Amino acid sequence: MADLLTFYSEVYAEDRRLTDTAHGRLEFVRTQEILRAQLPQPPAKVLDVGGATGVHSRWLATDGYDVTLVDPVPEQVRVAAEIPGVKARRVGDARSLEETDSCVDAVIMLGPLYHLLERSERLAAIAEAVRVRVVRPGGLVAAAAVSRHAPGLDLASRGLLDEALTQVAGQVLATGRGSVVHDNFMDLAYLHSPEDLTDEMLAGGCADVLTYGLEGPAWTAADVSGTPEVQECALRLARLLELDPRIRAASAHLLAIGHKP
């Protein structure tokens, strides 16, 4: 946790992650599209677990949702607390939430699973969202994950996939873990396959799970080209292939949607 707090406080600008790159903008738009299609209607109560600086809480509050954000990083909670309509507080662990009495209609976890390195930890976080004290029966649980294919695709698109990094990319594909040179995030992360994420959502207590590929297979082309035309084409392709089991793993990120039985 100390390393994680340092990373998000001193190394990584989380509030710019979804705006600075083409694939970040794709991820943001696609997350909005899928959640808006799946969430109950406003003013439903949404708990944003690991919501960082409130990038998603902001548009959810603007849409009319009753949003509470929790996050372990004090500076990120301070920023999120300044967003109109968002209640924000510090919670150190996604596996131990304060909510009681089935008090929310939806739980979104768009970051915590990245940094829970053991399967038992990830299942505990999912189970905490599903348990009777947090989300209502029938309530939505959404969890994001980084795809195991993302490092190899990203490095290859930038001409950086040398022999050593090819071995690392292979290790990530096999295990979900691997240290990429000069990448602090990977030292603190676990990466999923779509099947992996679906299985963990089910094992954590969710039902009716759908796992989407967010950015689609053309996100690296959008990054390299930098043109609005290619980004728009990548977005159309992502929508077309979002649930295709043959290619959704080529997205940089995955989003699983389930419900409490």
C-alpha positions as CSV (number, residue, x, y, z in Angstrom):
1,M,0.0,0.0,0.0
2,A,2.9,2.4,0.7
3,D,4.2,1.9,-2.8
4,L,0.8,2.4,-4.3
5,L,0.2,5.6,-2.4
6,T,3.6,6.9,-3.5
7,F,2.9,6.0,-7.1
8,Y,-0.5,7.8,-7.3
9,S,0.7,10.8,-5.1
10,E,4.1,11.4,-6.6
11,V,4.6,9.5,-9.9
12,Y,1.4,9.2,-11.8
13,A,-1.1,12.0,-12.8
14,E,-4.3,10.0,-12.5
15,D,-6.6,12.9,-13.4
16,R,-5.0,13.2,-16.9
17,R,-4.9,9.4,-17.7
18,L,-8.2,9.5,-19.7
19,T,-7.5,12.7,-21.6
20,D,-3.8,12.7,-22.6
21,T,-3.8,9.7,-25.0
22,A,-6.0,8.5,-27.8
23,H,-6.6,5.2,-26.1
24,G,-7.3,7.0,-22.8
25,R,-10.0,9.0,-24.5
26,L,-11.4,5.8,-26.1
27,E,-11.4,4.1,-22.6
28,F,-13.3,7.1,-21.1
29,V,-16.0,7.3,-23.9
30,R,-16.5,3.5,-23.9
31,T,-16.8,3.3,-20.1
32,Q,-19.4,6.0,-20.2
33,E,-21.4,4.3,-23.0
34,I,-21.5,0.9,-21.3
35,L,-22.3,2.2,-17.8
36,R,-25.0,4.5,-19.1
37,A,-26.6,1.6,-20.9
38,Q,-26.4,-0.7,-17.8
39,L,-26.9,1.5,-14.7
40,P,-30.3,2.1,-13.2
41,Q,-31.8,5.4,-13.9
42,P,-30.8,8.5,-11.9
43,P,-31.0,9.4,-9.1
44,A,-29.8,5.9,-8.2
45,K,-27.1,5.7,-5.6
46,V,-23.6,4.8,-7.0
47,L,-20.6,3.9,-4.9
48,D,-17.3,4.6,-6.8
49,V,-14.7,2.4,-5.2
50,G,-11.2,3.5,-5.9
51,G,-12.6,6.5,-7.8
52,A,-9.3,8.5,-7.6
53,T,-9.8,12.1,-8.5
54,G,-13.4,11.5,-9.6
55,V,-13.1,11.4,-13.4
56,H,-16.1,9.1,-13.5
57,S,-17.9,10.4,-10.5
58,R,-18.0,13.8,-12.1
59,W,-20.1,12.7,-15.1
60,L,-22.2,10.4,-13.0
61,A,-23.1,13.3,-10.7
62,T,-23.8,15.5,-13.7
63,D,-26.1,12.8,-15.0
64,G,-28.1,13.0,-11.8
65,Y,-26.7,10.1,-9.8
66,D,-26.2,10.2,-6.0
67,V,-22.5,9.5,-6.0
68,T,-20.2,8.6,-3.2
69,L,-16.5,8.1,-4.0
70,V,-13.9,6.3,-1.8
71,D,-10.2,6.0,-2.4
72,P,-7.0,5.3,-0.4
73,V,-5.0,8.3,-1.7
74,P,-5.7,11.5,0.4
75,E,-4.8,14.0,-2.3
76,Q,-7.1,12.3,-4.8
77,V,-10.0,12.3,-2.3
78,R,-9.4,16.0,-1.7
79,V,-9.7,16.7,-5.4
80,A,-12.8,14.5,-5.8
81,A,-14.4,16.2,-2.8
82,E,-14.5,19.5,-4.7
83,I,-16.7,18.1,-7.5
84,P,-20.3,19.4,-7.1
85,G,-22.6,16.6,-6.2
86,V,-19.9,14.1,-5.2
87,K,-19.3,12.9,-1.6
88,A,-15.7,11.7,-1.2
89,R,-13.9,10.1,1.7
90,R,-10.7,8.1,2.3
91,V,-11.1,4.3,2.6
92,G,-7.9,2.3,2.7
93,D,-9.1,-1.0,1.3
94,A,-11.6,-2.0,-1.3
95,R,-12.1,-5.2,0.7
96,S,-13.5,-3.3,3.7
97,L,-16.2,-0.8,3.0
98,E,-18.3,1.2,5.5
99,E,-21.6,1.1,3.6
100,T,-24.4,-0.8,5.4
101,D,-27.9,-2.1,4.9
102,S,-27.8,-2.7,1.1
103,C,-27.5,1.1,0.7
104,V,-26.5,1.6,-2.9
105,D,-27.9,0.6,-6.3
106,A,-24.6,0.2,-8.0
107,V,-20.9,-0.3,-7.2
108,I,-18.2,0.6,-9.7
109,M,-14.6,-0.5,-9.3
110,L,-12.7,1.0,-12.1
111,G,-9.2,0.6,-10.6
112,P,-9.0,-1.6,-7.5
113,L,-8.6,-4.9,-9.3
114,Y,-5.5,-3.5,-11.1
115,H,-3.6,-3.5,-7.8
116,L,-4.8,-6.5,-5.9
117,L,-2.1,-9.0,-6.9
118,E,-3.6,-12.2,-5.4
119,R,-6.7,-13.8,-6.7
120,S,-8.0,-14.1,-3.1
121,E,-7.7,-10.4,-2.7
122,R,-9.6,-9.6,-5.9
123,L,-12.3,-12.0,-4.9
124,A,-12.6,-10.4,-1.5
125,A,-13.0,-7.0,-3.1
126,I,-15.7,-8.2,-5.5
127,A,-17.5,-10.1,-2.7
128,E,-17.4,-6.9,-0.5
129,A,-19.2,-5.1,-3.3
130,V,-21.8,-7.8,-3.6
131,R,-22.4,-8.6,0.0
132,V,-25.7,-7.8,1.6
133,R,-24.5,-4.7,3.4
134,V,-23.5,-2.8,0.3
135,V,-25.4,-3.2,-3.0
136,R,-29.1,-3.9,-3.1
137,P,-30.4,-7.2,-4.5
138,G,-30.3,-6.9,-8.3
139,G,-27.9,-4.1,-8.0
140,L,-25.1,-3.6,-10.6
141,V,-21.4,-4.3,-9.9
142,A,-18.9,-3.1,-12.5
143,A,-15.2,-3.9,-12.4
144,A,-12.5,-2.8,-14.8
145,A,-9.2,-4.6,-15.5
146,V,-6.1,-4.1,-17.6
147,S,-5.8,-6.6,-20.4
148,R,-2.8,-9.0,-20.5
149,H,-2.3,-8.2,-24.1
150,A,-1.9,-4.4,-23.5
151,P,1.8,-4.3,-22.7
152,G,2.9,-6.3,-25.8
153,L,0.5,-4.4,-28.1
154,D,1.6,-1.0,-26.8
155,L,5.4,-1.7,-26.9
156,A,5.1,-3.2,-30.5
157,S,3.2,-0.2,-31.7
158,R,5.9,2.1,-30.5
159,G,8.8,0.0,-31.9
160,L,10.0,-0.9,-28.4
161,L,9.3,-4.7,-28.3
162,D,12.9,-6.0,-28.3
163,E,13.8,-9.5,-27.4
164,A,13.9,-8.9,-23.6
165,L,10.6,-7.1,-23.6
166,T,9.1,-9.9,-25.7
167,Q,9.9,-12.3,-23.0
168,V,8.3,-10.0,-20.4
169,A,5.2,-9.7,-22.6
170,G,5.0,-13.4,-22.8
171,Q,5.3,-13.7,-19.0
172,V,2.4,-11.2,-18.6
173,L,0.3,-13.3,-21.0
174,A,1.0,-16.4,-19.0
175,T,0.7,-15.1,-15.5
176,G,-0.8,-11.6,-15.4
177,R,2.4,-10.2,-13.8
178,G,5.7,-8.9,-15.3
179,S,8.0,-6.0,-14.8
180,V,8.4,-3.8,-17.9
181,V,11.5,-1.6,-17.9
182,H,10.7,2.0,-16.7
183,D,7.1,1.1,-15.9
184,N,6.3,1.5,-12.2
185,F,2.7,0.7,-12.8
186,M,3.5,-2.9,-13.9
187,D,5.4,-3.5,-10.7
188,L,2.2,-2.9,-8.8
189,A,-0.3,-4.5,-11.1
190,Y,-2.1,-7.7,-12.1
191,L,-3.4,-8.0,-15.6
192,H,-6.5,-10.0,-16.6
193,S,-7.7,-12.1,-19.6
194,P,-11.4,-11.7,-20.3
195,E,-12.0,-15.2,-19.1
196,D,-10.0,-14.5,-15.9
197,L,-12.1,-11.4,-15.1
198,T,-15.4,-13.1,-15.8
199,D,-14.5,-16.1,-13.6
200,E,-13.5,-13.8,-10.7
201,M,-16.7,-11.8,-10.9
202,L,-18.7,-15.1,-10.8
203,A,-16.6,-16.5,-8.0
204,G,-17.0,-13.2,-6.0
205,G,-20.8,-13.6,-6.1
206,C,-22.0,-11.8,-9.2
207,A,-24.5,-13.2,-11.6
208,D,-25.2,-12.5,-15.3
209,V,-21.7,-11.3,-16.0
210,L,-20.8,-9.7,-19.3
211,T,-17.1,-8.8,-20.0
212,Y,-16.5,-6.1,-22.6
213,G,-13.4,-5.1,-24.5
214,L,-13.3,-1.3,-24.0
215,E,-11.0,0.3,-26.6
216,G,-11.2,-2.5,-29.2
217,P,-8.3,-3.7,-31.3
218,A,-7.5,-0.4,-33.0
219,W,-6.5,1.6,-29.9
220,T,-2.8,1.4,-30.8
221,A,-3.5,2.7,-34.3
222,A,-5.4,5.7,-32.7
223,D,-2.4,6.4,-30.5
224,V,0.1,6.2,-33.3
225,S,-1.9,8.2,-35.8
226,G,-3.1,10.9,-33.5
227,T,-5.8,11.9,-36.0
228,P,-9.5,12.3,-35.1
229,E,-10.5,10.2,-38.1
230,V,-8.6,7.2,-36.9
231,Q,-9.8,7.7,-33.3
232,E,-13.4,7.7,-34.6
233,C,-12.9,4.6,-36.6
234,A,-11.3,2.9,-33.6
235,L,-14.3,3.9,-31.5
236,R,-16.7,2.4,-34.1
237,L,-14.7,-0.8,-34.2
238,A,-14.7,-1.1,-30.4
239,R,-18.5,-0.9,-30.3
240,L,-18.7,-3.5,-33.0
241,L,-16.4,-6.0,-31.3
242,E,-17.0,-5.2,-27.6
243,L,-18.3,-8.7,-26.7
244,D,-16.6,-10.8,-29.4
245,P,-14.7,-13.5,-27.5
246,R,-12.2,-13.9,-30.3
247,I,-10.8,-10.4,-30.0
248,R,-12.0,-8.5,-27.0
249,A,-8.7,-9.3,-25.2
250,A,-6.9,-7.0,-27.7
251,S,-8.4,-4.0,-25.9
252,A,-6.2,-2.3,-23.4
253,H,-8.9,-2.5,-20.7
254,L,-11.8,-4.8,-19.9
255,L,-15.0,-4.0,-18.2
256,A,-17.1,-6.6,-16.5
257,I,-20.7,-5.9,-15.6
258,G,-22.6,-8.2,-13.2
259,H,-25.5,-8.1,-10.8
260,K,-26.1,-9.1,-7.2
261,P,-28.4,-12.2,-7.3
